[in-house]
Amino acid sequence: VAESIPAKVFPERRIVPIDCTELIRGLGAFHCLSQQQPL
């Protein structure tokens, strides 16, 4: 279901779902991995 919105917006792109089960168990998600950028 979540892949359908980006697929409509970017029909020329391949949508690759990522299993975030382990991150969610640790009370995070993919955003938590990518939000801080080291300087």
Phi and psi restraints in degrees (value plus and minus 20) as a CYANA .aco file:
   2 ALA   PHI     -84.7   -44.7
   2 ALA   PSI     -46.4    -6.4
   3 GLU   PHI     -94.8   -54.8
   3 GLU   PSI     -39.2     0.8
   4 SER   PHI     -88.7   -48.7
   4 SER   PSI     -54.2   -14.2
   5 ILE   PHI     -88.4   -48.4
   5 ILE   PSI     -74.2   -34.2
   6 PRO   PHI     -81.5   -41.5
   6 PRO   PSI     -52.0   -12.0
   7 ALA   PHI     -84.2   -44.2
   7 ALA   PSI     -55.2   -15.2
   8 LYS   PHI     -92.3   -52.3
   8 LYS   PSI     -59.2   -19.2
   9 VAL   PHI     -93.9   -53.9
   9 VAL   PSI     -57.0   -17.0
  10 PHE   PHI    -142.4  -102.4
  10 PHE   PSI      50.0    90.0
  11 PRO   PHI     -83.7   -43.7
  11 PRO   PSI     -41.8    -1.8
  12 GLU   PHI    -105.7   -65.7
  12 GLU   PSI     -26.6    13.4
  13 ARG   PHI    -119.9   -79.9
  13 ARG   PSI     131.8   171.8
  14 ARG   PHI    -112.1   -72.1
  14 ARG   PSI     106.4   146.4
  15 ILE   PHI    -113.1   -73.1
  15 ILE   PSI     105.0   145.0
  16 VAL   PHI    -136.8   -96.8
  16 VAL   PSI      83.7   123.7
  17 PRO   PHI     -85.9   -45.9
  17 PRO   PSI     127.3   167.3
  18 ILE   PHI    -140.8  -100.8
  18 ILE   PSI     110.4   150.4
  19 ASP   PHI     -98.0   -58.0
  19 ASP   PSI      91.3   131.3
  20 CYS   PHI    -123.5   -83.5
  20 CYS   PSI       1.9    41.9
  21 THR   PHI     -74.7   -34.7
  21 THR   PSI     -67.4   -27.4
  22 GLU   PHI     -86.5   -46.5
  22 GLU   PSI     -56.6   -16.6
  23 LEU   PHI     -86.9   -46.9
  23 LEU   PSI     -61.0   -21.0
  24 ILE   PHI     -86.6   -46.6
  24 ILE   PSI     -54.6   -14.6
  25 ARG   PHI     -80.7   -40.7
  25 ARG   PSI     -52.5   -12.5
  26 GLY   PHI    -109.5   -69.5
  26 GLY   PSI      -3.5    36.5
  27 LEU   PHI      45.0    85.0
  27 LEU   PSI      17.3    57.3
  28 GLY   PHI    -155.6  -115.6
  28 GLY   PSI    -191.5  -151.5
  29 ALA   PHI    -176.8  -136.8
  29 ALA   PSI    -195.4  -155.4
  30 PHE   PHI     -77.2   -37.2
  30 PHE   PSI     -55.9   -15.9
  31 HIS   PHI     -79.0   -39.0
  31 HIS   PSI     -56.5   -16.5
  32 CYS   PHI     -84.7   -44.7
  32 CYS   PSI     -48.2    -8.2
  33 LEU   PHI     -96.0   -56.0
  33 LEU   PSI     -48.2    -8.2
  34 SER   PHI    -130.9   -90.9
  34 SER   PSI     -20.5    19.5
  35 GLN   PHI     -98.1   -58.1
  35 GLN   PSI     -55.0   -15.0
  36 GLN   PHI    -116.8   -76.8
  36 GLN   PSI     112.3   152.3
  37 GLN   PHI    -132.6   -92.6
  37 GLN   PSI     102.6   142.6
  38 PRO   PHI     -86.7   -46.7
  38 PRO   PSI     127.9   167.9
